[in-house]
Amino acid sequence: WREALWLPELGQLRNPRLITALQQQLSQSGVAIRDHTPVTGLVIEADRVTGVSTDAGRFSAGIVIVAAGAWTGTLLGDWAVGEIAPVRGQMLWYRLAPDTFRRILVDGDRYLIPRRDGVCLVGSTVEHVGFENQTTAEARQKLSAFAATLSPVFGTQAPAGQWSGLRPGLAGGIPIVSAHPKLKGLFINAGHYRNGINLGPASARLIGDLVLDRETAVDPGPYAAQNHLYWAL
């Protein structure tokens, strides 16, 4: 690289551990979590959402927040706001000695993220393939080749694993964190694309403030569902 930016305050989160911590905090706070209970639809009475239908039956609620990632549009159906579409991303991980790398490297859409225990992530692809979520040999080859351009370490060591996920892509690049423009009692927190972990705490705080009708820390206008009405189904 002839030029680069040094960002000394750039940090990272280990998302599986973050989710584990959130689950423990919610459990300690008395929040009931229903695992393996897919929501199949909204319960709508007149112009208000009064609950959700699931594989385990119907659950009533005065407020429903849809935060279903790439599946948000599928769940909302005819009430969808904006075209939130799945965008597949594939990643590799390597098991290296601790401190082999100590800095995050970002090159366009691709990056290297070293963990303190030696695990090193290399990503990622951007693929518009619908809800296809399997990994591919092509992505493995491309990401391995990218890693080898960063260090000869990756030229002599095979990846320890590969996985993929579906990002919630949204036209315009700004998520929806807002009350639904037509259905009372319904809120949407979705469309974060590649920044879900980064924006999660702030968007959770914003949607909570909106639900509870509190003063918000940021202007909610840019994240309003009304901004996406011309993309609505």
C-alpha positions in Angstrom: 0.0 0.0 0.0 1.3 3.4 -0.9 -1.0 5.1 1.5 -2.8 4.1 4.6 -4.8 5.5 7.6 -3.7 4.8 11.2 -6.8 4.8 13.5 -5.4 4.0 17.0 -8.8 4.2 18.7 -10.4 1.5 16.4 -11.8 -1.3 18.5 -13.6 -4.6 18.1 -16.2 -6.8 19.7 -16.3 -10.6 19.9 -19.9 -11.0 18.9 -20.6 -14.5 20.3 -19.4 -13.3 23.7 -21.4 -10.1 23.5 -24.6 -12.2 22.8 -23.9 -14.5 25.7 -23.4 -11.5 28.0 -26.7 -9.9 26.8 -28.6 -13.2 27.3 -27.3 -13.5 30.8 -28.2 -9.8 31.6 -31.7 -10.3 30.2 -32.2 -13.5 32.2 -31.0 -11.8 35.4 -33.4 -8.9 34.7 -36.4 -11.3 34.5 -36.8 -11.2 30.7 -38.3 -14.4 29.2 -36.5 -15.5 26.1 -38.2 -18.0 23.8 -35.5 -19.9 21.9 -36.4 -21.9 18.8 -39.8 -20.2 18.5 -40.1 -18.7 15.0 -42.5 -15.8 14.7 -44.7 -16.5 11.7 -46.7 -13.3 11.5 -48.2 -10.3 13.2 -51.5 -10.2 14.9 -53.3 -7.1 13.6 -56.6 -5.7 14.8 -57.9 -2.8 12.8 -54.8 -0.5 12.5 -52.9 -1.8 15.6 -50.5 -4.7 16.2 -51.6 -6.6 19.3 -49.1 -9.5 19.3 -47.4 -12.1 17.2 -48.1 -15.6 15.9 -45.5 -18.3 16.4 -45.0 -22.0 16.1 -45.8 -22.2 19.8 -49.0 -20.2 19.6 -50.0 -16.6 19.8 -48.3 -14.1 22.1 -50.1 -10.8 22.9 -48.2 -7.5 23.4 -49.0 -3.9 23.6 -45.8 -3.1 21.7 -44.0 -5.3 19.1 -40.5 -4.5 17.8 -39.4 -6.2 14.6 -35.7 -6.7 14.6 -35.5 -9.7 12.3 -32.4 -8.7 10.2 -32.6 -9.9 6.7 -36.0 -11.6 7.4 -37.7 -8.3 8.4 -39.4 -7.8 5.1 -40.6 -11.4 5.0 -42.1 -11.1 8.4 -43.8 -7.8 7.7 -45.2 -9.0 4.4 -47.6 -6.5 2.9 -46.7 -4.0 5.7 -43.0 -4.0 4.8 -41.3 -0.6 4.7 -38.3 -0.4 2.4 -36.6 -3.3 0.6 -34.5 -5.0 3.3 -32.7 -7.7 1.3 -30.3 -10.5 2.3 -26.7 -10.0 1.4 -24.5 -13.0 2.0 -21.1 -12.5 3.6 -18.5 -15.3 4.0 -15.5 -15.3 6.3 -12.5 -17.5 7.2 -10.8 -17.9 10.5 -7.2 -19.0 11.2 -5.7 -20.3 14.4 -2.3 -18.5 14.9 0.0 -17.9 17.8 -1.2 -15.1 20.1 0.2 -11.7 19.0 1.0 -12.8 15.5 -1.0 -9.8 14.5 -2.0 -7.0 16.9 -3.9 -4.6 14.6 -7.0 -4.6 12.6 -6.4 -4.2 8.8 -9.1 -2.9 6.5 -8.8 -2.8 2.7 -12.0 -1.7 1.1 -14.7 -4.4 1.8 -12.1 -6.8 3.1 -10.4 -7.0 6.5 -8.3 -8.9 8.9 -9.3 -9.0 12.6 -6.9 -10.6 15.1 -8.1 -11.8 18.5 -5.9 -11.9 21.6 -5.9 -15.7 21.7 -4.5 -16.1 18.2 -7.7 -16.5 16.3 -7.7 -14.4 13.2 -10.7 -13.5 11.1 -10.4 -12.8 7.4 -13.4 -11.4 5.5 -15.6 -10.9 3.8 -17.6 -11.4 0.6 -20.6 -9.3 -0.5 -22.9 -11.6 -2.4 -26.5 -10.9 -3.6 -27.7 -14.5 -3.8 -31.0 -14.2 -1.9 -31.4 -16.4 1.2 -28.7 -18.9 0.1 -26.5 -19.2 3.2 -24.1 -22.0 2.3 -20.3 -21.5 2.1 -18.5 -21.8 -1.2 -15.1 -23.0 -2.4 -14.9 -19.8 -4.5 -15.1 -17.5 -1.5 -12.6 -19.7 0.4 -10.1 -19.3 -2.5 -10.6 -15.5 -2.8 -10.3 -14.8 0.9 -7.3 -17.1 1.3 -5.6 -15.3 -1.6 -6.4 -11.9 0.0 -4.9 -13.1 3.3 -1.8 -14.2 1.6 -1.3 -10.7 0.2 -1.2 -9.4 3.8 1.4 -11.8 5.2 3.3 -14.9 4.2 1.9 -16.6 7.3 -1.4 -17.2 5.4 0.4 -18.6 2.4 1.6 -21.6 4.4 -1.4 -22.2 6.7 -4.9 -23.4 5.8 -7.9 -21.8 7.3 -9.3 -23.5 10.4 -12.9 -22.8 9.4 -15.3 -20.9 7.2 -18.8 -19.6 7.7 -21.4 -17.4 6.2 -24.2 -15.1 7.3 -27.0 -13.0 5.7 -26.7 -9.2 6.3 -29.9 -7.0 6.2 -29.1 -4.7 3.2 -31.2 -1.6 2.8 -31.2 0.9 -0.1 -29.7 4.1 1.0 -27.5 2.5 3.7 -29.2 4.0 6.7 -31.2 1.6 9.0 -34.8 2.0 10.0 -35.2 2.6 13.7 -38.7 3.9 14.0 -42.3 3.4 14.6 -44.2 1.9 11.7 -45.9 4.7 9.7 -49.2 2.9 9.4 -49.6 0.3 12.2 -49.9 1.4 15.8 -47.9 -0.5 18.4 -45.4 -1.7 15.8 -41.7 -0.5 15.7 -38.9 -1.5 13.4 -35.2 -1.8 14.2 -33.5 -3.3 11.1 -31.5 -2.7 7.9 -28.1 -2.2 9.6 -26.3 -4.1 6.8 -22.6 -4.7 7.7 -22.8 -2.6 10.9 -25.2 -4.5 13.1 -22.7 -5.1 16.0 -21.3 -1.6 15.8 -24.7 0.2 15.7 -26.6 -2.3 17.9 -26.3 -0.6 21.3 -27.1 2.9 19.9 -30.0 1.7 17.8 -31.4 -0.3 20.8 -31.2 2.8 22.9 -33.0 4.9 20.2 -35.8 2.4 19.7 -36.2 2.1 23.4 -36.5 5.8 23.8 -39.1 6.0 21.0 -41.1 3.2 22.4 -41.2 4.8 25.9 -41.7 8.3 24.4 -38.5 9.6 26.0 -36.1 12.3 24.7 -33.7 10.7 22.3 -29.9 11.1 22.4 -29.8 11.6 18.6 -32.1 13.0 16.1 -34.4 10.1 15.1 -35.4 11.8 11.8 -32.8 10.1 9.5 -33.8 6.7 10.7 -37.6 7.2 10.3 -39.6 4.6 8.3 -41.2 7.4 6.4 -37.9 7.9 4.6 -38.3 4.5 2.9 -42.0 4.7 1.9 -41.3 5.0 -1.8 -39.5 1.7 -1.6 -42.4 0.0 0.2 -44.0 -3.1 -1.3 
